[in-house]
Structure formats: C-alpha cells, structure tokens
Amino acid sequence: MKKYDRETGEAMKTIEEMIKELPAELQREVLDFVEFLTEKRARKKGRRLRQDWAGALREYRDQYTSLELQKKAMEWRGD
C-alpha cells in the first residue's frame, strides 16, 4: 500500500519497496541494522539505573571532604 505526501499528493515508496530495490548485500545490511536497533532498544528498556550505592560512605562524611572521599573510594576499589 502506497502512502501519499499530503503536501504534493505524490505517492511515496514504502520501506519494503525501497529495500526490495537494493542489491542483496545492501538488503542484508539493512536487516543487520534493524536487528541492531531492536537489540539496542531492548537493552535500554531492561536496564534500570542502580542506586544501591547511595549513602554507602555516609559514615565517612565528617572525616573527609567530598573530593577526599572520592579519592579514598578509588583507593579502596583499587582504581
């Protein structure tokens, strides 16, 4: 089914029609790209921001400034 440009009234090609006009190797690239986009979208949906670290260094706030605490945390992690 063709779609029409509302401004010009001209028939526009569908994605399927445009893909069919491509050589086989480019059709494969389109398929690979669509699969990539699908996987990328699925990864974003399933990944939530973790904040289980929040407040973990609370006991040190009176001993260190935020910069010193950041450096200490990197030392403790081995960075």
PyMOL CGO cylinders between C-alpha atoms (Angstrom):
from pymol import cmd
from pymol.cgo import CYLINDER

trace = [
    CYLINDER, 0.00, 0.00, 0.00, 1.49, 3.29, -1.07, 0.3, 1, 1, 1, 1, 1, 1,
    CYLINDER, 1.49, 3.29, -1.07, 1.46, 6.31, 1.15, 0.3, 1, 1, 1, 1, 1, 1,
    CYLINDER, 1.46, 6.31, 1.15, 0.92, 9.79, -0.18, 0.3, 1, 1, 1, 1, 1, 1,
    CYLINDER, 0.92, 9.79, -0.18, 2.69, 13.01, 0.63, 0.3, 1, 1, 1, 1, 1, 1,
    CYLINDER, 2.69, 13.01, 0.63, -0.03, 15.30, 1.96, 0.3, 1, 1, 1, 1, 1, 1,
    CYLINDER, -0.03, 15.30, 1.96, 1.56, 18.43, 0.51, 0.3, 1, 1, 1, 1, 1, 1,
    CYLINDER, 1.56, 18.43, 0.51, 2.27, 17.22, -3.02, 0.3, 1, 1, 1, 1, 1, 1,
    CYLINDER, 2.27, 17.22, -3.02, -0.21, 14.35, -3.33, 0.3, 1, 1, 1, 1, 1, 1,
    CYLINDER, -0.21, 14.35, -3.33, 2.57, 12.21, -4.80, 0.3, 1, 1, 1, 1, 1, 1,
    CYLINDER, 2.57, 12.21, -4.80, 2.87, 8.53, -4.00, 0.3, 1, 1, 1, 1, 1, 1,
    CYLINDER, 2.87, 8.53, -4.00, 5.74, 7.73, -1.69, 0.3, 1, 1, 1, 1, 1, 1,
    CYLINDER, 5.74, 7.73, -1.69, 7.59, 4.43, -1.60, 0.3, 1, 1, 1, 1, 1, 1,
    CYLINDER, 7.59, 4.43, -1.60, 7.20, 2.22, 1.42, 0.3, 1, 1, 1, 1, 1, 1,
    CYLINDER, 7.20, 2.22, 1.42, 10.26, 0.95, 3.26, 0.3, 1, 1, 1, 1, 1, 1,
    CYLINDER, 10.26, 0.95, 3.26, 9.62, -2.51, 1.85, 0.3, 1, 1, 1, 1, 1, 1,
    CYLINDER, 9.62, -2.51, 1.85, 9.60, -1.19, -1.70, 0.3, 1, 1, 1, 1, 1, 1,
    CYLINDER, 9.60, -1.19, -1.70, 12.81, 0.73, -1.14, 0.3, 1, 1, 1, 1, 1, 1,
    CYLINDER, 12.81, 0.73, -1.14, 14.55, -2.30, 0.39, 0.3, 1, 1, 1, 1, 1, 1,
    CYLINDER, 14.55, -2.30, 0.39, 13.46, -4.55, -2.49, 0.3, 1, 1, 1, 1, 1, 1,
    CYLINDER, 13.46, -4.55, -2.49, 15.19, -2.17, -4.92, 0.3, 1, 1, 1, 1, 1, 1,
    CYLINDER, 15.19, -2.17, -4.92, 18.53, -2.61, -3.14, 0.3, 1, 1, 1, 1, 1, 1,
    CYLINDER, 18.53, -2.61, -3.14, 21.10, -5.23, -4.13, 0.3, 1, 1, 1, 1, 1, 1,
    CYLINDER, 21.10, -5.23, -4.13, 21.11, -8.37, -1.94, 0.3, 1, 1, 1, 1, 1, 1,
    CYLINDER, 21.11, -8.37, -1.94, 24.22, -7.34, 0.02, 0.3, 1, 1, 1, 1, 1, 1,
    CYLINDER, 24.22, -7.34, 0.02, 22.66, -3.98, 0.95, 0.3, 1, 1, 1, 1, 1, 1,
    CYLINDER, 22.66, -3.98, 0.95, 19.41, -5.69, 1.90, 0.3, 1, 1, 1, 1, 1, 1,
    CYLINDER, 19.41, -5.69, 1.90, 21.46, -7.79, 4.34, 0.3, 1, 1, 1, 1, 1, 1,
    CYLINDER, 21.46, -7.79, 4.34, 22.99, -4.59, 5.79, 0.3, 1, 1, 1, 1, 1, 1,
    CYLINDER, 22.99, -4.59, 5.79, 19.51, -3.16, 6.30, 0.3, 1, 1, 1, 1, 1, 1,
    CYLINDER, 19.51, -3.16, 6.30, 18.48, -6.35, 8.10, 0.3, 1, 1, 1, 1, 1, 1,
    CYLINDER, 18.48, -6.35, 8.10, 21.60, -6.24, 10.29, 0.3, 1, 1, 1, 1, 1, 1,
    CYLINDER, 21.60, -6.24, 10.29, 20.91, -2.61, 11.16, 0.3, 1, 1, 1, 1, 1, 1,
    CYLINDER, 20.91, -2.61, 11.16, 17.28, -3.31, 12.06, 0.3, 1, 1, 1, 1, 1, 1,
    CYLINDER, 17.28, -3.31, 12.06, 18.40, -6.20, 14.29, 0.3, 1, 1, 1, 1, 1, 1,
    CYLINDER, 18.40, -6.20, 14.29, 20.95, -3.90, 15.95, 0.3, 1, 1, 1, 1, 1, 1,
    CYLINDER, 20.95, -3.90, 15.95, 18.31, -1.24, 16.63, 0.3, 1, 1, 1, 1, 1, 1,
    CYLINDER, 18.31, -1.24, 16.63, 15.94, -3.86, 18.04, 0.3, 1, 1, 1, 1, 1, 1,
    CYLINDER, 15.94, -3.86, 18.04, 18.60, -5.23, 20.40, 0.3, 1, 1, 1, 1, 1, 1,
    CYLINDER, 18.60, -5.23, 20.40, 19.67, -1.73, 21.43, 0.3, 1, 1, 1, 1, 1, 1,
    CYLINDER, 19.67, -1.73, 21.43, 16.10, -0.79, 22.29, 0.3, 1, 1, 1, 1, 1, 1,
    CYLINDER, 16.10, -0.79, 22.29, 15.60, -4.00, 24.28, 0.3, 1, 1, 1, 1, 1, 1,
    CYLINDER, 15.60, -4.00, 24.28, 18.78, -3.35, 26.29, 0.3, 1, 1, 1, 1, 1, 1,
    CYLINDER, 18.78, -3.35, 26.29, 17.69, 0.18, 27.17, 0.3, 1, 1, 1, 1, 1, 1,
    CYLINDER, 17.69, 0.18, 27.17, 14.25, -0.96, 28.32, 0.3, 1, 1, 1, 1, 1, 1,
    CYLINDER, 14.25, -0.96, 28.32, 15.57, -3.64, 30.63, 0.3, 1, 1, 1, 1, 1, 1,
    CYLINDER, 15.57, -3.64, 30.63, 18.32, -1.61, 32.22, 0.3, 1, 1, 1, 1, 1, 1,
    CYLINDER, 18.32, -1.61, 32.22, 17.36, 0.50, 35.20, 0.3, 1, 1, 1, 1, 1, 1,
    CYLINDER, 17.36, 0.50, 35.20, 19.59, 2.92, 36.97, 0.3, 1, 1, 1, 1, 1, 1,
    CYLINDER, 19.59, 2.92, 36.97, 21.04, 1.30, 40.06, 0.3, 1, 1, 1, 1, 1, 1,
    CYLINDER, 21.04, 1.30, 40.06, 21.39, 3.46, 43.13, 0.3, 1, 1, 1, 1, 1, 1,
    CYLINDER, 21.39, 3.46, 43.13, 22.12, 0.83, 45.73, 0.3, 1, 1, 1, 1, 1, 1,
    CYLINDER, 22.12, 0.83, 45.73, 25.45, 2.57, 46.40, 0.3, 1, 1, 1, 1, 1, 1,
    CYLINDER, 25.45, 2.57, 46.40, 23.76, 5.76, 47.65, 0.3, 1, 1, 1, 1, 1, 1,
    CYLINDER, 23.76, 5.76, 47.65, 24.76, 6.53, 51.23, 0.3, 1, 1, 1, 1, 1, 1,
    CYLINDER, 24.76, 6.53, 51.23, 27.31, 3.71, 51.38, 0.3, 1, 1, 1, 1, 1, 1,
    CYLINDER, 27.31, 3.71, 51.38, 30.08, 6.06, 52.57, 0.3, 1, 1, 1, 1, 1, 1,
    CYLINDER, 30.08, 6.06, 52.57, 27.90, 8.07, 54.92, 0.3, 1, 1, 1, 1, 1, 1,
    CYLINDER, 27.90, 8.07, 54.92, 29.99, 7.17, 57.98, 0.3, 1, 1, 1, 1, 1, 1,
    CYLINDER, 29.99, 7.17, 57.98, 32.99, 9.00, 56.48, 0.3, 1, 1, 1, 1, 1, 1,
    CYLINDER, 32.99, 9.00, 56.48, 31.33, 12.31, 55.66, 0.3, 1, 1, 1, 1, 1, 1,
    CYLINDER, 31.33, 12.31, 55.66, 32.65, 14.06, 58.78, 0.3, 1, 1, 1, 1, 1, 1,
    CYLINDER, 32.65, 14.06, 58.78, 36.19, 12.79, 58.24, 0.3, 1, 1, 1, 1, 1, 1,
    CYLINDER, 36.19, 12.79, 58.24, 36.69, 13.68, 54.57, 0.3, 1, 1, 1, 1, 1, 1,
    CYLINDER, 36.69, 13.68, 54.57, 35.66, 16.33, 52.06, 0.3, 1, 1, 1, 1, 1, 1,
    CYLINDER, 35.66, 16.33, 52.06, 33.75, 15.04, 49.04, 0.3, 1, 1, 1, 1, 1, 1,
    CYLINDER, 33.75, 15.04, 49.04, 36.92, 15.20, 46.92, 0.3, 1, 1, 1, 1, 1, 1,
    CYLINDER, 36.92, 15.20, 46.92, 38.97, 13.34, 49.53, 0.3, 1, 1, 1, 1, 1, 1,
    CYLINDER, 38.97, 13.34, 49.53, 36.20, 10.78, 49.87, 0.3, 1, 1, 1, 1, 1, 1,
    CYLINDER, 36.20, 10.78, 49.87, 36.12, 10.28, 46.12, 0.3, 1, 1, 1, 1, 1, 1,
    CYLINDER, 36.12, 10.28, 46.12, 39.88, 9.65, 46.11, 0.3, 1, 1, 1, 1, 1, 1,
    CYLINDER, 39.88, 9.65, 46.11, 39.59, 7.27, 49.06, 0.3, 1, 1, 1, 1, 1, 1,
    CYLINDER, 39.59, 7.27, 49.06, 36.79, 5.35, 47.36, 0.3, 1, 1, 1, 1, 1, 1,
    CYLINDER, 36.79, 5.35, 47.36, 39.01, 4.93, 44.29, 0.3, 1, 1, 1, 1, 1, 1,
    CYLINDER, 39.01, 4.93, 44.29, 41.83, 3.64, 46.51, 0.3, 1, 1, 1, 1, 1, 1,
    CYLINDER, 41.83, 3.64, 46.51, 39.51, 1.16, 48.23, 0.3, 1, 1, 1, 1, 1, 1,
    CYLINDER, 39.51, 1.16, 48.23, 38.23, -0.11, 44.87, 0.3, 1, 1, 1, 1, 1, 1,
    CYLINDER, 38.23, -0.11, 44.87, 41.77, -0.44, 43.56, 0.3, 1, 1, 1, 1, 1, 1,
    CYLINDER, 41.77, -0.44, 43.56, 41.43, 2.13, 40.77, 0.3, 1, 1, 1, 1, 1, 1,
]
cmd.load_cgo(trace, "trace")
